[in-house]
Amino acid sequence: MAAHLTLGDRQYLQRLVKAEKSKAWIAKLMNRHRSTIYRELARNGDALGYHSDRADWLAKRRRRRCHRPQKLRDLDMRLYVNDRLRQAWSPDQIAGRMRVEFRREPQRRVSAQTIYTWIKRSAGRLGRWLRLANRKCKGAEKGSDYLSISGRPTIINARRRYGDWEGDTIQGQRKHSALVTLVERKSGLLRIGRITNLRSATAIDMAERCLVDLPKALRQSVTFDNGPEFAEHRQLTEKLGLAVYFAEPYKAWQRGSNENTNGLLRQYFPKGINFKRISHREIARVEKLLNERPRKRLGYRTPLEVLATRLCRN
């Protein structure tokens, strides 16, 4: 179930509407279904146009006025749901069983989404019984300017130019240290930086340091993994002029160049390694080795040779 638009989403939408972008294009850029955008503009716009603050106020007022029956305020219903949650039933299983047991009593049935909402409002008391209660959600709130890979231009997808990068981290022992890895999509050039924590500010600062010395023509865009360590991505746009995109969660193939290179790096830095014990000199040595390794897709030239040819033409 899609989340409601936030005020930040509406502010971003307002800027796109003001720029006279089409609704279909806006939906793609915001990674929303086009009907969501159509409904939002129809319900919360007016004759003067679309204004985010007023739209957010209208949406919240409409939500407050929505009087759905609060079935779980009934003690018997609440006990039924809570008892099965403690038996490790999922909300979908509970809702489905209710439809079987109370086939002729619709007032005694609730949807799985209603149960999830009930769990959320229990301040953690009921959530611990869910099977995935301890799984941390991958990804982070990246703001209204979050750009999904689905909105990435064809010129990047087709590797028609230089300067488009893919980024990720290789985490070390107990996630106390990591490498920030950046791979140029067309040439395969690798840049690596060591960080001693996985805070977003640290990872983004290192990504900036890895790219800042490159010519502007080689700093077009970067597509990151959907991890929380890249939440502060705006810094790269503001300081380096990079367009930042994010791959979808658990779809590593959308950053295939980066994933393949990270696999090569594991030859030198196996899982469980403590990167705090690895010197910057050693990391630079491994980076050089990989940048001087011939690649089949490059006609057995090396990434450095390919980039050198490109720079000479300029």
C-alpha positions in Angstrom: 0.0 0.0 0.0 1.5 3.3 -1.0 2.2 5.9 1.6 0.3 9.2 1.6 2.1 12.2 0.0 4.0 14.2 2.6 4.4 18.0 2.8 7.8 17.6 1.2 6.3 15.5 -1.6 3.8 18.2 -2.2 6.4 21.0 -2.2 8.4 19.0 -4.8 5.2 18.5 -6.8 4.4 22.2 -6.7 7.8 23.0 -8.2 7.3 20.5 -11.0 3.8 21.8 -11.8 5.1 25.3 -11.9 7.8 24.1 -14.3 4.9 22.9 -16.5 6.0 19.3 -16.5 3.4 16.7 -17.7 1.6 14.7 -15.0 2.9 11.4 -16.4 6.5 12.7 -16.3 6.0 14.0 -12.7 4.7 10.6 -11.7 7.7 8.8 -13.1 10.1 11.3 -11.5 8.4 11.0 -8.1 8.2 7.2 -8.4 4.4 7.3 -8.0 1.5 6.0 -10.0 0.2 8.6 -12.4 -3.3 8.3 -10.9 -1.9 9.4 -7.6 -0.7 12.6 -9.2 -3.9 13.2 -11.1 -6.0 12.7 -7.9 -3.7 14.9 -5.9 -4.0 17.8 -8.3 -7.8 17.3 -8.7 -8.6 17.1 -5.0 -6.2 19.6 -3.6 -5.7 22.1 -6.4 -7.9 25.1 -7.1 -8.5 27.8 -9.7 -5.4 29.6 -8.6 -3.2 26.5 -9.2 -1.6 24.0 -6.9 0.0 25.2 -3.6 1.7 22.7 -1.4 0.8 24.2 2.0 -2.9 24.5 1.2 -2.9 21.0 -0.5 -1.4 19.4 2.7 -4.0 21.2 4.9 -6.9 20.0 2.7 -5.6 16.4 2.7 -5.2 16.3 6.5 -8.7 17.9 7.0 -10.2 15.3 4.7 -8.5 12.5 6.5 -9.8 13.7 9.9 -13.3 13.8 8.5 -13.1 10.2 7.3 -15.1 8.3 9.9 -14.3 4.6 9.3 -15.7 2.2 11.8 -13.2 1.5 14.6 -13.8 -2.2 14.8 -10.8 -2.9 17.0 -12.2 -0.7 19.7 -14.5 -3.7 20.4 -13.0 -5.7 23.2 -13.8 -9.1 21.7 -12.3 -8.1 18.3 -9.2 -6.8 20.0 -8.7 -10.0 22.0 -9.2 -12.1 18.9 -6.5 -10.2 17.0 -4.1 -9.8 19.9 -4.3 -13.5 20.8 -3.4 -14.6 17.2 -0.6 -12.1 16.9 0.9 -13.7 20.0 0.7 -17.0 18.2 2.9 -15.5 15.4 0.0 -15.2 12.9 0.5 -12.5 10.3 -2.1 -9.8 9.9 -3.0 -11.3 6.5 -3.6 -14.7 8.1 -5.7 -13.2 10.8 -7.8 -11.1 8.4 -8.2 -14.2 6.1 -9.3 -16.4 9.0 -11.8 -13.9 10.1 -13.4 -14.0 6.6 -13.7 -17.8 7.1 -15.0 -17.9 10.7 -17.3 -14.8 10.4 -18.5 -15.3 6.9 -22.0 -14.0 7.7 -20.8 -11.4 10.2 -19.0 -8.6 8.3 -19.0 -6.4 11.4 -16.6 -8.9 12.9 -14.1 -8.8 10.1 -11.2 -6.4 9.6 -8.6 -6.1 6.8 -4.9 -6.8 7.2 -4.2 -3.1 6.7 -6.4 -2.3 9.7 -4.5 -4.8 11.8 -1.1 -3.3 10.7 -2.4 0.2 11.7 -3.5 -1.2 15.1 0.0 -2.7 15.6 1.6 0.6 14.7 -0.5 2.5 17.3 0.4 0.0 20.0 3.8 1.7 20.5 5.7 -1.5 19.9 3.7 -3.8 22.2 2.3 -5.9 19.4 4.8 -5.3 16.7 7.3 -7.7 18.4 5.2 -10.6 17.5 5.5 -10.0 13.7 7.9 -12.4 11.9 10.0 -9.5 10.5 9.8 -7.4 13.6 13.6 -7.2 14.0 14.4 -6.7 10.4 15.7 -3.2 9.7 14.2 -1.5 6.8 16.8 -0.8 4.1 16.8 2.7 2.8 16.3 6.0 4.4 14.1 9.2 4.1 15.9 11.1 1.4 13.7 14.1 1.0 11.3 15.4 -1.6 14.2 15.6 -4.2 14.7 11.8 -4.1 15.1 10.6 -7.7 14.4 7.0 -8.5 16.4 5.1 -11.1 13.1 4.8 -13.1 13.5 8.5 -13.9 17.1 8.3 -15.0 17.6 9.6 -18.6 18.2 7.2 -21.5 21.6 8.6 -22.1 22.8 7.2 -18.8 21.0 3.9 -19.1 22.6 3.3 -22.5 26.1 4.4 -21.4 26.4 6.9 -24.2 28.6 9.3 -22.3 31.3 9.5 -19.7 30.8 10.8 -16.2 27.9 8.7 -14.9 28.8 6.8 -11.8 27.4 4.0 -9.6 28.1 4.0 -5.8 27.8 1.7 -2.8 29.6 0.7 0.3 31.5 -2.5 1.2 30.9 -2.9 5.0 33.6 -4.3 7.3 33.6 -6.2 10.5 30.5 -5.6 12.6 29.7 -2.7 10.2 32.1 -0.4 12.2 34.0 0.5 9.0 33.5 0.5 5.3 34.8 1.4 1.8 32.8 3.8 -0.4 33.1 2.5 -3.9 32.3 4.5 -7.0 32.5 3.1 -10.6 32.2 5.1 -13.8 29.7 3.3 -15.9 31.2 3.6 -19.4 34.9 3.1 -18.6 34.7 1.1 -15.4 37.1 3.5 -13.6 37.1 2.8 -9.9 37.4 5.3 -7.0 37.6 4.0 -3.4 37.6 5.7 0.0 37.8 4.3 3.5 35.3 5.5 6.2 35.3 4.6 9.9 31.6 4.8 10.4 28.4 4.4 8.3 26.9 7.8 9.1 25.5 9.4 5.9 27.5 12.6 6.4 30.7 10.6 6.5 29.8 8.5 3.4 28.7 11.4 1.3 31.8 13.5 2.3 34.0 10.6 1.2 32.1 10.3 -2.1 32.7 14.0 -2.7 36.4 13.6 -2.0 36.6 10.7 -4.5 35.1 12.8 -7.3 36.0 16.4 -6.7 39.4 16.3 -8.5 37.8 15.0 -11.7 37.0 17.3 -14.7 33.5 18.6 -14.7 32.7 16.5 -17.8 33.4 13.4 -15.7 30.9 14.4 -13.0 27.5 14.0 -14.6 25.5 11.8 -12.3 25.7 9.1 -9.7 23.3 6.2 -9.0 23.5 4.9 -5.4 22.4 1.9 -3.6 19.2 2.6 -1.6 20.9 2.4 1.8 20.7 5.0 4.6 24.3 5.9 4.2 23.5 8.0 1.2 20.6 10.0 2.6 22.6 13.3 2.6 23.0 13.1 -1.2 22.0 16.8 -1.7 25.6 17.7 -0.8 26.9 16.1 -4.1 24.3 18.0 -6.1 25.1 21.3 -4.4 28.9 21.1 -4.4 29.7 19.0 -7.5 26.6 19.5 -9.7 25.9 15.8 -9.8 22.4 14.5 -10.5 21.8 11.7 -7.9 19.6 8.7 -8.5 18.7 5.7 -6.3 18.3 2.1 -7.3 15.2 0.2 -6.1 15.7 -1.7 -2.8 17.1 -5.2 -3.2 17.7 -4.8 -7.0 21.5 -4.9 -7.1 21.5 -5.6 -10.8 20.4 -2.0 -11.4 24.0 -1.0 -10.4 25.6 -3.9 -12.2 29.0 -2.2 -12.8 29.4 -1.3 -9.2 28.2 -4.7 -7.9 30.7 -6.6 -10.2 33.5 -4.3 -9.1 32.7 -4.8 -5.4 32.9 -8.6 -6.1 36.5 -8.0 -7.5 37.4 -6.0 -4.4 36.4 -9.0 -2.2 39.5 -10.8 -3.7 41.6 -8.3 -1.7 39.3 -7.5 1.2 37.3 -10.6 2.3 34.1 -10.4 4.3 34.7 -9.8 8.0 37.7 -7.6 7.5 38.3 -4.6 9.7 38.9 -1.7 7.3 40.3 0.4 10.2 43.3 -1.8 10.0 43.8 -1.3 6.3 46.0 1.7 5.4 45.0 4.3 2.8 48.2 3.3 0.9 47.0 -0.3 0.6 43.5 0.8 -0.6 45.1 3.1 -3.2 47.3 0.1 -4.3 44.2 -2.1 -4.9 42.4 0.7 -6.7 45.3 1.1 -9.1 45.5 -2.7 -9.7 41.8 -2.8 -10.7 42.0 0.3 -12.8 44.9 -1.3 -14.7 43.2 -4.6 -15.2 42.0 -5.2 -18.8 38.3 -5.7 -19.3 36.6 -7.8 -22.0 33.8 -5.2 -22.6 36.5 -2.6 -23.2 38.2 -4.7 -25.9 40.7 -5.7 -23.3 41.8 -2.2 -22.6 42.0 -0.9 -19.1 39.7 1.7 -17.5 42.7 4.1 -17.2 43.5 3.7 -20.9 39.9 4.3 -21.9 39.7 7.5 -19.8 43.1 8.7 -21.0 41.8 8.5 -24.6 38.7 10.4 -23.6 40.6 13.2 -21.8 43.1 13.5 -24.7 40.2 14.2 -27.1 39.1 17.1 -24.9 
